[in-house]
Amino acid sequence: MKIVIAGGSGYIGRALLERLRDRAEIVVLSRSKRSVPGARVAIWDGVSFGDWASELEGAKAVVNLSGEPISQKWSDRNKQEILDSRTDSTRAIGMAAARCESPPEVWLNASGIDAYGDGRDAIYTESSPFGMGFPAQVCKAWEGAAVELDPPGTRLVLMRTAVVFGRNAAALMLLRKVVKWFAGGSVGDGRQFISWIHIEDLVRAYEFCMDEGLAGPVNATAPEPVHNGELMSELRRQLGRPWSPPTPAWAVRALGALGGPPPDLALQSIRAVPEALLSHGFSFQFPDLRSAIAASIG
């Protein structure tokens, strides 16, 4: 059995490879010839049809994790690169799968819970509509590129992924550093919801969707979203730091204007729940924040 992963050298890709390497031959689509332990590398540019496309022939699954980080400054140029890196790679994989005599059984294409936009206290399931704002627009175009090409004979799953926790996860490493420097207060009013998932549950969810016949959008998020204030409080508790004053929303926006992280990502509220996973019997190893943080920083 063969599984093809585009974006296999990133944080999620490496964890997924580790999860699947004992059950299948793993082929990583990469722009670099650098070897990937536990996998065979096929060169692609993330845009064009090429020799790499033959790797999809007869594959159990193809997983697309490609995309520029959305946490960089949102200049016009960067926004275009963020969008193009997702839609171009998705179209390339869709076209390659459509040309296969024996297409992949399942195509798991990454997306994000940013699809729902800023909703404050609203609860979002997979049937909720797309929201407003740049991240939501990116997700809509990203998923649209996959749905448009949806190759016959291949089941399409759109993995709407939440903030990922785990050892060396980028978001948690940044928050841990902030808390250790005694600046770990809530952001804004602290009432915005953070949807999150531990990396172990995320890769298990990918495997579950691969095997259990799910199709369409899937919220890859833990069942208990938390307020930003709750998250920062739990981090302070586990890192042994005292209460810290909140960071005002205006300060977050000012930092973003000076070239820091986009303020929308820190201030928006997305309360997404994994209705599709739970209804199909998926069981989370880390369903609550306390256990997920402990496993990530302990």
Secondary structure, DSSP 8 states (H G I E B T S, - for coil): -EEEEETTTSHHHHHHHHHHTTTSEEEEEESS----TTSEEEE--SSS--GGGGGGTT-SEEEE-----TTS---HHHHHHHHHHHHHHHHHHHHHHHT-SS--SEEEEEEEGGGG---TT-EE-TTS---SSHHHHHHHHHHHHHHHH--TT-EEEEEEE-EEESTT-HHHHHHHHHHHTT----BTTS-SEE-EEEHHHHHHHHHHHHHH---EEEEES-S--EEHHHHHHHHHHHHT------B-HHHHHHHHHTTSS-HHHHH---EE--HHHHHTT---S--SHHHHHHHHH-
